């Protein structure tokens, strides 16, 4: 696994709403330096991985492992030496008969969270043809095998595997027409509702921007992730075009 060593530490790098996460990561940097040993994080989202890379001290290495090439959620290994890479990732796989019922990502995630697990101990969940693949932390692998035996009213049995060939999360390209990059306009278009209803969703805490609950009507930036409760998760890619009326045509990718 390729290691990355940061040239400088961005000590003033902050993201609103991520103070607790940044403090936790800085504690893990301190442990790696003080005890001269690798430190493993929980599974991190893409925005969290970016933060770790940005604030990593120049005397530490950081690399990421999600279990397969196109993984999005990954464990970071923070280490004082390049060759000290470690990981506690486990791959669980189960087969089922898709002719009887189609299991979806939300079914698997819901079943795992219903067991009392936190999202941070779970990596990507991949569903392809007649199998379910879940990437998890070592500490909860046995627990899942013993307790997650039914998903969407279908009996399943997870087994540990050493390697899987999966393509990763499925995405659908989406073009929306908005008046601005303000989040109420974005949410209104993605959720097919009025801007007043979008503002209410934001006020109620139903919208996340880069995994943080949106509290104010902020401006969208490139590669931002937008999650809307009961609507879906989206990544903003780029401005495709500007119309004669100066409206913006924006490209998003929606996660299936």
C-alpha positions in Angstrom: 0.0 0.0 0.0 1.5 3.4 -1.0 2.4 5.6 1.9 2.1 9.4 1.8 4.2 11.8 3.8 3.0 15.4 4.0 5.6 18.1 3.4 4.0 20.6 5.7 1.4 20.7 8.4 -1.6 22.9 7.7 -2.1 23.9 11.4 -4.8 26.4 10.5 -6.9 24.0 8.4 -10.4 23.7 9.8 -13.8 22.6 8.6 -16.9 23.9 10.3 -18.5 21.1 12.3 -15.5 18.9 12.2 -13.8 20.2 15.4 -14.4 17.0 17.4 -13.1 14.8 14.5 -10.0 17.0 14.1 -9.2 16.8 17.8 -9.5 13.0 17.8 -7.2 12.7 14.8 -4.6 15.0 16.4 -4.7 12.8 19.5 -3.9 9.8 17.2 -1.0 11.7 15.6 0.3 12.3 19.2 0.1 8.6 20.1 1.9 7.6 16.8 4.7 10.0 17.5 5.0 9.5 21.3 5.0 5.7 21.2 6.6 5.3 17.8 4.0 2.9 16.5 1.3 2.7 13.9 -2.2 4.0 14.9 -5.3 2.9 13.0 -8.4 5.1 12.7 -12.0 4.0 12.3 -13.4 3.9 8.7 -13.3 7.4 7.3 -15.5 9.1 4.7 -13.9 10.9 1.8 -14.2 14.3 3.4 -12.6 12.9 6.6 -9.7 11.3 4.6 -9.1 14.7 3.0 -8.9 16.3 6.5 -6.4 13.7 7.7 -4.1 14.3 4.7 -4.3 18.1 5.1 -3.4 18.2 8.8 -1.0 15.3 9.1 2.3 16.5 10.6 5.4 16.4 8.3 7.1 13.8 10.5 4.3 11.2 10.0 3.1 9.0 7.2 -0.5 8.3 6.4 -2.0 5.7 4.1 -5.5 4.5 3.5 -7.1 1.0 3.1 -10.6 0.3 2.2 -10.2 -3.4 1.2 -10.4 -2.9 -2.6 -9.2 -0.5 -5.3 -12.3 1.8 -5.6 -13.2 1.8 -1.9 -14.6 5.1 -0.6 -14.7 4.5 3.1 -11.2 3.7 4.3 -9.1 3.1 7.5 -6.1 5.4 7.9 -2.9 4.0 9.2 -0.8 6.8 10.8 2.8 5.8 11.3 6.2 7.4 12.0 7.9 5.0 9.6 6.9 4.1 6.0 7.4 0.4 6.4 5.3 0.2 9.6 2.0 0.0 7.7 -0.8 -2.0 9.5 -4.5 -2.7 9.1 -7.4 -4.3 11.0 -9.8 -4.6 8.1 -11.9 -7.8 7.6 -13.9 -8.7 4.5 -17.2 -10.5 5.1 -19.2 -12.0 2.2 -22.6 -13.6 2.0 -24.6 -15.1 -0.9 -28.3 -15.0 -1.4 -30.9 -15.7 -4.1 -31.6 -12.5 -5.9 -34.4 -14.1 -7.9 -36.4 -14.3 -4.7 -35.7 -10.8 -3.5 -33.3 -7.9 -4.3 -31.4 -6.8 -1.3 -30.4 -3.1 -1.3 -27.6 -1.2 0.3 -30.0 0.4 2.8 -31.3 -3.1 3.8 -27.8 -4.2 4.8 -26.8 -1.0 6.5 -30.1 -0.9 8.4 -29.6 -4.4 9.6 -26.1 -3.8 10.8 -27.0 -0.5 12.6 -30.0 -2.2 14.2 -27.5 -4.5 16.0 -26.2 -1.4 17.8 -23.1 -0.9 15.6 -21.7 2.5 14.8 -21.2 3.6 11.2 -17.5 4.2 11.9 -16.7 0.5 12.3 -18.2 -0.3 8.9 -16.6 0.4 5.5 -18.1 0.1 2.1 -21.1 -2.2 1.5 -21.2 -3.7 -1.9 -24.1 -5.7 -3.4 -23.4 -7.4 -6.7 -25.5 -10.1 -8.3 -26.1 -12.7 -5.6 -23.7 -11.6 -3.0 -23.2 -9.1 -0.3 -19.7 -7.9 0.6 -19.1 -5.8 3.8 -15.8 -4.3 4.9 -15.5 -4.1 8.7 -13.2 -3.5 11.6 -11.7 -6.7 13.1 -13.2 -6.0 16.4 -16.8 -6.5 15.2 -16.4 -9.2 12.5 -17.2 -12.2 14.7 -20.2 -10.3 16.2 -21.6 -9.6 12.7 -21.2 -13.3 11.7 -23.0 -14.5 14.8 -25.8 -11.9 14.9 -26.5 -10.6 11.4 -28.3 -13.7 9.9 -31.3 -12.1 8.4 -31.5 -9.1 5.9 -34.7 -8.0 4.3 -36.5 -11.2 5.5 -33.8 -13.4 3.9 -31.6 -15.7 5.8 -27.9 -15.0 5.1 -24.6 -16.1 6.6 -21.5 -14.0 6.4 -18.1 -15.7 6.0 -14.6 -14.2 6.2 -12.7 -14.0 2.9 -9.2 -12.9 2.0 -10.0 -11.1 -1.2 -13.0 -10.0 -3.3 -13.4 -8.5 -6.7 -16.0 -5.7 -6.5 -16.5 -2.6 -8.5 -17.6 -0.3 -5.7 -20.6 2.0 -5.0 -23.0 2.5 -7.9 -23.5 6.0 -9.1 -25.9 7.8 -11.4 -25.0 11.0 -13.2 -27.5 13.8 -12.6 -27.8 17.3 -14.1 -29.8 19.9 -12.2 -30.8 23.5 -13.1 -30.4 26.0 -10.2 -30.3 29.7 -9.6 -27.3 29.6 -7.4 -24.9 27.4 -5.4 -26.8 28.2 -2.1 -27.7 25.0 -0.3 -31.4 25.7 -0.2 -31.5 26.0 -4.0 -29.4 22.8 -4.3 -31.6 20.8 -1.8 -34.8 22.0 -3.5 -33.6 20.7 -6.9 -32.2 17.4 -5.6 -35.3 16.7 -3.4 -37.8 18.0 -5.9 -39.4 20.5 -3.5 -39.7 24.2 -3.1 -36.9 26.4 -1.6 -39.1 27.0 1.4 -39.4 23.2 2.0 -35.7 22.9 1.4 -34.9 25.6 4.0 -37.2 23.7 6.4 -35.3 20.4 5.8 -32.0 22.2 6.6 -33.5 23.8 9.8 -34.7 20.3 10.9 -31.2 18.8 10.5 -32.2 16.6 7.6 -29.4 17.8 5.3 -25.7 17.0 5.7 -22.8 18.7 3.9 -19.6 16.6 3.9 -21.1 14.4 6.6 -21.8 17.3 9.0 -25.4 18.4 9.7 -26.0 21.6 7.9 -27.0 24.4 10.3 -26.9 27.4 8.0 -27.5 28.0 4.3 -24.0 27.7 3.0 -22.5 27.8 -0.5 -21.7 24.5 -2.3 -18.1 23.8 -3.4 -16.6 21.4 -5.9 -16.6 17.7 -4.7 -18.8 18.4 -1.8 -21.1 15.6 -0.6 -24.7 16.4 0.1 -26.9 13.9 2.0 -30.7 14.5 2.3 -32.7 12.3 4.6 -35.1 10.0 2.6 -33.8 11.4 -0.7 -30.2 10.2 -1.1 -26.5 11.0 -1.1 -24.9 13.1 -3.9 -21.5 14.4 -4.9 -21.2 17.7 -6.6 -18.8 17.4 -9.6 -18.9 20.6 -11.7 -20.7 23.5 -13.4 -21.6 22.1 -16.8 -23.1 25.3 -18.3 -24.6 28.7 -17.6 -27.9 29.5 -19.3 -28.8 32.8 -20.9 -30.8 33.6 -17.8 -27.7 33.0 -15.8 -29.0 29.8 -14.2 -26.4 27.1 -13.4 -26.4 23.6 -14.9 -24.7 21.4 -12.3 -23.4 17.9 -12.6 -23.9 15.6 -9.6 -23.3 11.9 -9.0 -26.1 10.2 -7.0 -25.3 7.1 -5.0 -27.6 4.1 -5.6 
